[in-house]
Amino acid sequence: MSPHAPTWNVVAELLREARACLGSERCDASQAPAPPTALTSTLGQFEEFLEHNELELAWDTLAEIAECETASPSCWQKLADAAQAMQLFEKAKEAARHATPSRE
């Protein structure tokens, strides 16, 4: 068992919780087929990445969908927490900015 497994489990759970906040199957409405290696911003692709323990790619996919859906601050906070746990500090800061309501 990898020494990183507990962290991966925490991240996967945070990503599942963030996914539960989102409703859209695909944020980009274009019907153009994407190259096989491209992020397609689908929840199906997120599930595939999560299943294969590709946590950063799963995070990227959810962040794309969250951006398109104007996700709730709590959803963005879960993404920020997941990025922090993965030590993806720039992504954590970006998600945290979305999680903090802007003051106008």
N, C-alpha and C positions, 0 to 999 in steps of 0.2 A: 504494500500500500504506500502510495506517495505521501511524503510529509505535508504536501500541499492540499491533500484531499479535504481536510476540514474547511479550509478557505474556499476551495472550489464549491463545496456544498453550500456554504453561506452565500456566495455569489450567485449560484444557480437559483437559490430560493429567492433572493432579492430580485433577480431578473424575472422569475415567474410572477412575483407580486406586481412588478411593474407592468408585465404583459397583461395582467388581469385588469389593469386600468384602461387598456386600449381596446378599441372596438373595430378599427378598420382592418380589413384584410390586406389592402395595399394602399399606400399613400399616394403613389403616382398613378394617375388614371390613364396614362398613355398605354396603348396596346402594343407598342413596339417590343419585340422580344429582346430580352437582355442577354448579353454573352453569359456563358455558363459560370464564369468566375465573378460576375458582377453582383453587387448587392441589389436585390430586387425589392427590398422593403416590404416583404410579406411576412405574415406571422408564421406561415409554413416554413419559410427559410429560417426564421428565428428558431423554431422547434428543431429543425435539422441541425443547426449549429449547436444548440444546447445539448442535443442528444450525443453529439460527437465531442462534447467538452471544448468547443471552440467559443469560449466565453466572451472574448473581446469582439469577435464577429457577431455573436448574438447581441451583445450590448450595442454595437454599431447599428444593427438592423432595428432594434427597438428605438434607439435614439432618432433614427430617420422617421419612423412612424410617429413617434411622439411629437416631433417637430411639425409634421404635416397635420396632425390632429389637434395641435395646441393642447397638449396633455396637461393634466392638473399638476399643480405644484407637488402634491404627494407622489405622483408618478415619477416626476423628475427627481425628487429626493431619493427614491429607491434606486434610480439610475445613478445618482451621485454616490450613494453609499456603495453600490456594486463596483463602480469605477474606483473608488477609494480602496476598497478591499483588494482589487486587482493591482493596486499601485499605479493606476492610470490617472495621474494627478491632473493633467490638463483636461481630460474628459470629465473628471470629477468636478473641477471648477466650472466648466461649461454647463454641466447639468445642474449644479448648485445655483448658477445664475438664473436658470429657468425655474428653479424651485422657489426662488425668492420673488414675491410679487413686486413689480416695479412701482415705484412711487412717482406719481405725476403731479 
